[in-house]
Amino acid sequence: MQVKFEEEAYNIYNEYALKRGFSIRKAVKREYNGAIRQQEFVCSKQGFKEFEDTSNVKKYHNLDVRTGCRTRIRFDVKNDIWSVSHFNDTHNHEFATPEERYNLRSGRKVLPAHGNIISTMVSSGIKATKSYSFLSKELGGANNVGFSRQDCHNFMQTKRKEIMEAGDGQSIINYFKEKQSEDPMFFYSVQVDQDNRIANFFWRDSRSKLDYDSFGDVVIFDTTYRTNKYNLICAPFVRINHHWNNVLFGCAFLLDETTQSFIWLFETFLTAMGGQQPKSIFTDQDQAMANAINMCSNEMEFESTWSKMIEMHNLKDNTWLDRLYQIREKWCPTFNLDFFSAKMKSTQRSESTNSVFHQIMKTSMPLIEVIKFYEEKAAQMRQDEINEDFRCKIGAPGKVHKHGGILSHAAKVYTLPLFGMFEEEFNSSMGLNCVETNRCEDNFTYSLSSGESRRIHIVHFNRAELSICCDCKLFETLGLLCCHALRVILVNNVNNIPNKYISSRWTKDAKKRLCCSVDSFKSNEKLTHVLRMSNLSLLWYKCCDKAALTDHGTKIAMDSLSDLLCKLEKSSADTNKVEDAECFKKVLQCHT
């Protein structure tokens, strides 16, 4: 046999191999002065797997498919003619059956026509795996597609990398650098692939860091939508402010949803936020399953409800449910009643934010435009917060003065939306039956119930310390006293909410709590540099924001900051002198 090109030689032998039921690969190549003189193609099971160091622990291990098969074909090349000089067709392994041959690696290839169909479907919002299923049905089965589901996924990964234009990627870097020059606290991080192309990136501005310091106890993260012409995953980090509204912490765009990408993203997010971890983080777990058992008030009730559900629907051997049960602490609220979560039960808030991005961004929009759209949305959310702050400042809920007491106190401290939630609990408390079941000095135990429900709630109350605890755990999860606790407080003629039960993150002054006094720094020797920066940044940001409104304000700020800088430099110099003197004394003592 003689051919003229390497590709032709490979294709002829590969076609023969696939019909027999084995896969091939390129092997020994001999060259002279840069020209190919000899080329071998071998069975993919040729040779043996290289020795692996057992001390090197790997998370994943590939199958060892080598059997030392000696099957091969050798071509000699003379005067640009490829001629067969050796042929061995003796195998030491089984062949793939006709039904299995579509799995042979050298036979798997995404044809241009199939690739175009997949790309079109994915750009329309259909996942790559579903696109593959469509092709499989259209062509009469997976064995007729010519490639595997994993090949489909890899094809889209390669496609995205290829179309990530160098100019667009560089414009993002330039834009982030420009923002950082305007805002020293601006943070961004970019992850590149092996070809030095952008794969994942995350950014946040200084205001997001300050917002996180105030409301970073609960973070909502979701990857529902893909946006822009590169089909990247839009992954905003969302928080709930003291007005019960969404505000953005930062945003990322990811090439894929692999474990490695998410590890990089969450580590980057923590770095951007000074290492401060949230108390709760919500992702897109199956909410339908969570809703099915959300009414359970304790772990015992959950176990009973789960067992009944499994038995009723004959789901004992359901692998997915077994796996879900193993991670029940992550998605069932019953197991997390001692942690603050703002009573969130899904990523609905993040999905709504993502939905806005999905509606306003076109598939052909460059990434830099997408980032600017995000910043416009973030600015709009922040303006909404300012407007809500103003509403809380100029007015109070109507008819509160008629009630007085604890409801009036709540209206003074809480924002309007949170007062509405508090008022709902207060009104519900009026219809509860409250019975004292135990008393020991200042410690009281009450049993509470309503006519509409058979469930009884137990409340423990210490009259001297004004401490209260209810088994519904509303305060622990939401930061507001429940109707059961309020009923007990009213029974004991307490007219104000005890300070320990006013969660500062829901108050009108939620952001002012970060402006620590000098004394707080003296009393806390372990306060880190990052935390000091967070506290100083809030006050600095507010001063600059107000000063920049007028020339006169700017002059006042500049003069004040100049004086402050001089004082700090003098203070630093004095501190160094004292430290040098102390060091000198110790040296003298040692010599003495």
Sequence and secondary structure as in RCSB ss.txt:
>XXXX:A:sequence
MQVKFEEEAYNIYNEYALKRGFSIRKAVKREYNGAIRQQEFVCSKQGFKEFEDTSNVKKYHNLDVRTGCRTRIRF
DVKNDIWSVSHFNDTHNHEFATPEERYNLRSGRKVLPAHGNIISTMVSSGIKATKSYSFLSKELGGANNVGFSRQ
DCHNFMQTKRKEIMEAGDGQSIINYFKEKQSEDPMFFYSVQVDQDNRIANFFWRDSRSKLDYDSFGDVVIFDTTY
RTNKYNLICAPFVRINHHWNNVLFGCAFLLDETTQSFIWLFETFLTAMGGQQPKSIFTDQDQAMANAINMCSNEM
EFESTWSKMIEMHNLKDNTWLDRLYQIREKWCPTFNLDFFSAKMKSTQRSESTNSVFHQIMKTSMPLIEVIKFYE
EKAAQMRQDEINEDFRCKIGAPGKVHKHGGILSHAAKVYTLPLFGMFEEEFNSSMGLNCVETNRCEDNFTYSLSS
GESRRIHIVHFNRAELSICCDCKLFETLGLLCCHALRVILVNNVNNIPNKYISSRWTKDAKKRLCCSVDSFKSNE
KLTHVLRMSNLSLLWYKCCDKAALTDHGTKIAMDSLSDLLCKLEKSSADTNKVEDAECFKKVLQCHT
>XXXX:A:secstr
 EES HHHHHHHHHHHHHHHT  EEEEEEEEETTEEEEEEEEETT S      TTS  S            EEEE
EEETTEEEEEEEE   SS    TTTGGG GGG    HHHHHHHHHHHHTT  HHHHHHHHHHHTTSGGGTSS HH
HHHHHHHHHHHHHS HHHHHHHHHHHHHHHHH TT EEEEEE TTS EEEEEEE HHHHHHHHHHTTEEEE    
EETTTTEEEEEEEEE TTS EEEEEEEEES   HHHHHHHHHHHHHHTTT   SEEE    HHHHHHTTT  SHH
HHHHHHHHHHHHTT TT HHHHHHHHTHHHH GGGGTTS  TT  SSHHHHHHHHHHHHH  TT  HHHHHHHHH
HHHHHHHHHHHHHHHHHHH   TTHHHH HHHHHHHHHB HHHHHHHHHHHHHHTT EEEEEEEETTEEEEEEEE
TTEEEEEEEEEETTTTEEEETT HHHHHSS  HHHHHHHHHTT  S  GGG  GGGBTTTTGGG   HHHHHT T
T  HHHHHHHHHHHHHHHHHHHTTSHHHHHHHHHHHHHHHHHHHHHHHHHHHHHHHHHHHHHHHHH 
